[in-house]
Amino acid sequence: MKKLTPKLINALEWIAEGNQFEVCTSFGRCLGNTAIKGENPPSNLKTAIDQLFSHNLIFTNETETYGIRWESCHVSEKGLAMLKEARSIK
């Protein structure tokens, strides 16, 4: 990916600030449910997550809460480099 769109930059910045987007990976009623932890999430967050993940700009980490598995998104080294470059262009 050569250049990030403003919407992808916004989503990447939101995650880099420590906000979280989580997806339930436990089989059962909550499978696929999402949990957004943070203030003012971008309106296009789910779409942006897919694009950022496909370009290895974010990675996931699995945690377990009360026996339910969740995948949470974090910015990768490549994502941090792209974000730094995008900020320097502004």
Phi, psi and omega in degrees: 000121184276323185216139178269141175284160178304324179293322178289322176299316180300315180293318180295319177297319181300316179291318181297334179284359178102000176287157184231145173238119183238147178234132179287131180244009178275135176294140181137199185295332185266358182307123179090350177296150179244150176229126179252120181244106181150169181264147175050060178294147177300148183294334183257027191302313182298317178294317180296320179302314179301314182292317180296319180293319182294337179258013178059032178269345173226160174225167181245155178227131182268133175232165179230127179234120181053038177081004180250129181275137178229139172259123178248147184267141178222153181282132179278172177300319178297319178296319178296320178295317179295321179293319178298317179295318180295322179292326181287336180284329184302000000 
